[in-house]
Amino acid sequence: MNDKTFLMIPGPTPVPESVLLAMAKHPIGHRSSEFSSILEETYADLKWLFQTQNDVFIYTSSGTGAMEAALSNLVNEGDKVLSLVIGNFGNRWAKIAAGLGADVQKIEVAPGQAIDPKVLKEALDADVNKEIKIVTLTHNETATGVTNPLKELVALIKEHGAISVVDGVTSVGAIDCKMDEWGIDVLVSGSQKGFMIPPGLAFLAASEKAFKVHEQCKHPSFYFNWSAYRKSVRANSTPYTPAVNLIVALNEALKMMKKDGLENILNRHAKHAKALRAAIKAIGLKPMVQDDNIASNAITSIYPPEGISVPDIRSTLKKDFDIVVANGQNELKDKIFRMGTLGFVCDRDVIAAVGALEASLYKLGYKFELGSGVKAAIENLVG
C-alpha cells in the first residue's frame, strides 16, 4: 500500500501532520519582522527543551554539523581530548577532534555497554597536571541502544575542570537531559529525532565556561562560529540564510511539545521502550542491551532469531507492512536490527509494530506463541 510508510528507526522519525502543514507554507524572508518573531519564540522554547538558560543556536546542518561546531570552536592543535566511546557516534567525536589536530585519547567499551563512572574517575584522577581539556561523550548511543549515566559522568568531568561536550542528538526531547542542573558545558542535538521534524537543523548550547575556552580558540569555524550565532540569537536573527521552512516547522513542533509537557513526553518514551523490550522478550528474541538500567528509551537493538537474517526481517516488515526498522551499523550490520520509539510515536504505533514484527517472523518460519509479544506490549502500555 502506497503512502503508508511508518518509520520505526533512530531517525528520521515520524512528523505530525500539523508540522508538515506548517513547513509546506510559502517561505518568508529570513530578515523579515515576521520571521524574527518566529525565531524569538523558537529560541525561548529551545531553552525550555534543553533545560538551560544558555542561548541555543540553530544550525542548518545535520547533527554531525553541530558536533563539528562544538569542537571547532574549542580545540587548538595539540589540545588533549578524552573521548568516551560506547558506539559509532562516540567514535565520531574522536574523529572530529583528531581532524582538528587534537591529541585524542579514548575510553572505549564493548557494544551494549555504558561507560562506568569509576573508570572515568580513574582516568581523570591520573591526569594530575590537568592536561585533558575536553571530554566528549554520547548521552544516548543509537548504534547500540545504550544510554550513558550522563549526570554522574558530567559531575566527574566538572570536578576535574575539563569541558564536557555531549551528544544529545537522540536524547534531547526523549530522555531527561538537564543541561544547567547537571553542569553540561556543551550540548548538541538534531531536528529529525525527538524534535519531530525532518532532517536539516541542528542545535547547540554552550555554557559561559565553554565560551571562555572558545575565546581562546585560535582558528574557530567560520560558518559555525559561536560568537556570530550568539550575537544573532540575541537579535532574534541568524548570521546566515537558515532553512526557513524547517524553522517554521520547528516552531510548530515545539508548541506541541510544550502543550504536552516535558515530563509527559519523557514518560511516554520510557513507557514505549519498556513495552517494546517486554514484547521482544516475550517473543523469545534477545535485546542487545541486557541491563534495563542503561537501555535506551529512544531505540532498542535486537538480535534476530537463529536461522533468520536481519535483511529478511527488515525487507518483510517493509514489503508486507510498510514499516521501516534499521539495520546495525559498521561491525553490527546484519547482526542486529533496531526499532525506534523516538519522537511522534503513540501506543497504537508500538502495538502495530510489534504485531507486524510477529507476523513477519511467523512468515519467515520462526516458531513462537503468536500474540505473545502484542500481549506483553499491551500489558505494559495499559497496565
KAZI-V305562 format. One record per helix or strand. SS is the DSSP state (H for helix, E for strand). FROM is the first residue (numbers start at 1). LEN is the number of residues. Records with the same first field share a line. If there is no record, write none. Layout:
SS=FROM-LEN + FROM-LEN
This chain:
E=6-2 + 56-5 + 80-6 + 103-6 + 132-7 + 140-2 + 146-2 + 163-5 + 186-5 + 201-6 + 286-2 + 295-1 + 299-5 + 323-2 + 326-2 + 336-5
H=17-7 + 33-18 + 63-10 + 88-12 + 117-10 + 150-11 + 179-4 + 208-7 + 226-8 + 244-17 + 262-22 + 310-12 + 330-3 + 347-17 + 372-11
